[in-house]
Amino acid sequence: MGVLINPHVSIGENTKIGNNCSIVGQGPYKNAPIIGNHVYIGPGAVIQGPVVIDDNVIIAPNCVVTKSVPQYAIVAGVPAKIIGDVRKLDYDIFKNESWNDNIHPYLENQEIH
């Protein structure tokens, strides 16, 4: 999966980490990132430094987090900026839909070039 996690990182319960993520420290600081509960870290995201990611946070794919993130924030970009609030979403990113093993239908009414 290509995930790099510093051994001193603290990760809370029900946290999902995408592939190719890096959660590392930053010199000269000796503290590592602290990740709260119910955090979604998208594929390719980087969390660097002595930062605190509070509970119920979504970190977008390919995001670079170098500052702490407050509870219920959605962050994206390089460097990461708050772009939304988890409580305003109309879906639950942690909802388990593994029961749905269907295949999406074929594209219809699409022109082939």
N, C-alpha and C positions, 0 to 999 in steps of 0.2 A: 504493500500500500504506500510505501515511501513516506511514512510519517516519522518526523523527528521530534522527540520530546525530551527535554532536559530532565535528568533524574530527580531534580529538586522541585519540579513543578507540582503544584497541588491541584487536583482535578476533582470537582464535586460529582454528585450522583446524577445519573441520566443525562450525561453530556455526550453529544455526538460529534465525532471528529472525522472530517472528510479526508480523502486520500491526498497525498502530497502536502500535508500541513507541516509547519514548523512551529514549535512552541519552545522558545529558547530564552536564555538570559541575555544580558547585554553588559559588557565590561564598561567601566570598572565596577559596576554594581554586583554584589554577591547574591542578592535576592532574586528568585526566579518568579515567573508569572503564577498567579493564583486564579484558578478558574472556578466559578461558582457552580450551582446546581442548575439543571435544565438549560444548558448552553448549547447552541448549535454552531459549530465551526465549519464553514463551507470548504469545499476542496480548494487546495492551493493557498489557503490563508496562512499568514505569518503573524504570530504573536511574539513580540520581542521586548525584553526588558523586565524590570521589576514592576509589572502592572497588575491590577486587580480587575478581573472581569466578574461583575456581580451576577446574581441569579437572573434567569429568564432573559438571556441575551441571544441575539442572532448576529453572527459575524458572517458577512457575505463572502462568497468565493473570491479568491485572489486578493483579499483585503490585507492590508499591512497595519496591524495594531501596535502602536508605540506608546499610547497613553491609556490610562484606566478607563473602563467603560461602566457607566451606571446601570442599575437594574432596569429591565424592560426595554433597553435600547436596541435598535437595529443599526449596525454600522456597516459602511462600505467605503471603498476607495483606497487610494494610496497617497497620503496616509489616511487612515480611517477617520471618518466623520460620522456623526449621528445623522441618520436619514429617516428614522421613523421610530414608532413605539409598538412593541409586540402586542400590547393590549388592544390595538386598533385593527389587528389582522382579522380577517373573516375565516381563517383556517388555523389549525394547530399543526405546527411543523413536526411535532413529536408523535402525531397520531399514527398508529401502526396500521398500514394498509397492505401488509404482506399477504393477507388473505386474498387480495385481488390479483389473481394470476392470469387475467385476461390479456389479450393482445389488442393494441389499438387498431381501429379499422384502417383500411387503405385510404390514401388520399383520394378524394373524389372531386370531380370537376376541375382537375388540375391539367393545364396544358403542358405537354412535353415539348421541350425545345431542342 
